[in-house]
Amino acid sequence: MEKKVSNKIDHNLRSWTKSFTWRFIGILILLPLTYAFTGKWESAAALTLSFHLIRMVLYYFHERIWEDILWGRRKELNRMPFYVSLIVLIISFVLTFLLFRE
């Protein structure tokens, strides 16, 4: 019997990690914004966390569905080096902090 080779690139843990990190960035943006509208940290936190929890789960399933779709993929994958990803993430956090500090 021939073993079926998967054409999937990302593992489940990678999809969950991507979902979590993307939502974390969203929380950093939405929490102060929601507070600006409500004026209450409790309401802002409840809205922000519930919104992002739902979105994190939906994003995971969205990622897994797109993992099976070959449309738009290149034969050779050009992967961004880890340090470039880290620099982009750090710049995002710094800009978020500077934009939403009191």
Residue, then its C-alpha position, 0 to 999 in steps of 0.5 A: m500500500e502506498k502512503k498518501v503524501s499530504n500537500k499541506i504545509d502548515h500543522n494544526l499548532r502553527s494555525w492555532t499560533k497564527s490565530f492567537t498572535w493575530r488576535f493578540i495584536g487585535i486586542l492591543i488595538l481594540l481594547p483602548l479603542t473600546y475603552a474610548f467609546t465606553g469609558k469603562w475598562e470592564s466593558a471594554a475588556a469584556l467586549t474585546l476579549s469575547f470578540h477576539l475569542i470568537r474571531m480566533v476560533l473562526y480564523y483557525f478554521h479559516e486557515r485550515i480550509w485554505e490549507d487545502i486550497l491550492w489556488g494561488r500557491r507557488k511551486e517554490l515557497n519563498r519563506m520569510p526569515f524568522y528575524v524579519s517576522l520578529i522585526v515586523l512584530i516588534i514594530s507593530f507592538v511599538l506603533t500600537f503602544l505609541l498610538f494608544r498610550e494615555 
